[in-house]
Amino acid sequence: MASCFNTEVEFEGTLFHIQTEVRKEADIETVVYVKGAIVHSLRTSPCGISAAQDGDGEQFAQLLENQHRHVIVQIRAGEIRPPSVAATVSGPVEEP
């Protein structure tokens, strides 16, 4: 069973790194990074299914992969974006 997925996607000149992995026994977490900073995260707890309870892990692995692919689709649709420069700067920028 795959326990994590890592993918890089470029969208509108920005390189996104998407990492999906199992957290604890029953949580699936996907984190999206841009230049090392977290810009999005998603944690789910599939009802009634855990990596340990799934026998060969096939069903849980499919949920893991589906969540990873869903976040990639969101990035390609422009639904997940890094914060704008204006949003990350507090106050006016002063010239030296």
Secondary structure as a PSIPRED ss2 file (coil, helix, strand):
# PSIPRED VFORMAT (PSIPRED V4.0)

   1 M C   1.000  0.000  0.000
   2 A C   1.000  0.000  0.000
   3 S C   1.000  0.000  0.000
   4 C E   0.000  0.000  1.000
   5 F E   0.000  0.000  1.000
   6 N E   0.000  0.000  1.000
   7 T E   0.000  0.000  1.000
   8 E E   0.000  0.000  1.000
   9 V E   0.000  0.000  1.000
  10 E E   0.000  0.000  1.000
  11 F E   0.000  0.000  1.000
  12 E C   1.000  0.000  0.000
  13 G C   1.000  0.000  0.000
  14 T E   0.000  0.000  1.000
  15 L E   0.000  0.000  1.000
  16 F E   0.000  0.000  1.000
  17 H E   0.000  0.000  1.000
  18 I E   0.000  0.000  1.000
  19 Q E   0.000  0.000  1.000
  20 T E   0.000  0.000  1.000
  21 E E   0.000  0.000  1.000
  22 V E   0.000  0.000  1.000
  23 R E   0.000  0.000  1.000
  24 K C   1.000  0.000  0.000
  25 E C   1.000  0.000  0.000
  26 A C   1.000  0.000  0.000
  27 D E   0.000  0.000  1.000
  28 I E   0.000  0.000  1.000
  29 E E   0.000  0.000  1.000
  30 T E   0.000  0.000  1.000
  31 V E   0.000  0.000  1.000
  32 V E   0.000  0.000  1.000
  33 Y E   0.000  0.000  1.000
  34 V E   0.000  0.000  1.000
  35 K C   1.000  0.000  0.000
  36 G C   1.000  0.000  0.000
  37 A E   0.000  0.000  1.000
  38 I E   0.000  0.000  1.000
  39 V E   0.000  0.000  1.000
  40 H E   0.000  0.000  1.000
  41 S E   0.000  0.000  1.000
  42 L E   0.000  0.000  1.000
  43 R E   0.000  0.000  1.000
  44 T E   0.000  0.000  1.000
  45 S C   1.000  0.000  0.000
  46 P C   1.000  0.000  0.000
  47 C C   1.000  0.000  0.000
  48 G C   1.000  0.000  0.000
  49 I C   1.000  0.000  0.000
  50 S C   1.000  0.000  0.000
  51 A C   1.000  0.000  0.000
  52 A C   1.000  0.000  0.000
  53 Q C   1.000  0.000  0.000
  54 D C   1.000  0.000  0.000
  55 G C   1.000  0.000  0.000
  56 D C   1.000  0.000  0.000
  57 G C   1.000  0.000  0.000
  58 E H   0.000  1.000  0.000
  59 Q H   0.000  1.000  0.000
  60 F H   0.000  1.000  0.000
  61 A H   0.000  1.000  0.000
  62 Q H   0.000  1.000  0.000
  63 L H   0.000  1.000  0.000
  64 L H   0.000  1.000  0.000
  65 E H   0.000  1.000  0.000
  66 N H   0.000  1.000  0.000
  67 Q H   0.000  1.000  0.000
  68 H H   0.000  1.000  0.000
  69 R H   0.000  1.000  0.000
  70 H H   0.000  1.000  0.000
  71 V H   0.000  1.000  0.000
  72 I H   0.000  1.000  0.000
  73 V H   0.000  1.000  0.000
  74 Q H   0.000  1.000  0.000
  75 I H   0.000  1.000  0.000
  76 R H   0.000  1.000  0.000
  77 A C   1.000  0.000  0.000
  78 G C   1.000  0.000  0.000
  79 E C   1.000  0.000  0.000
  80 I C   1.000  0.000  0.000
  81 R C   1.000  0.000  0.000
  82 P C   1.000  0.000  0.000
  83 P C   1.000  0.000  0.000
  84 S C   1.000  0.000  0.000
  85 V H   0.000  1.000  0.000
  86 A H   0.000  1.000  0.000
  87 A H   0.000  1.000  0.000
  88 T H   0.000  1.000  0.000
  89 V C   1.000  0.000  0.000
  90 S C   1.000  0.000  0.000
  91 G C   1.000  0.000  0.000
  92 P C   1.000  0.000  0.000
  93 V C   1.000  0.000  0.000
  94 E C   1.000  0.000  0.000
  95 E C   1.000  0.000  0.000
  96 P C   1.000  0.000  0.000
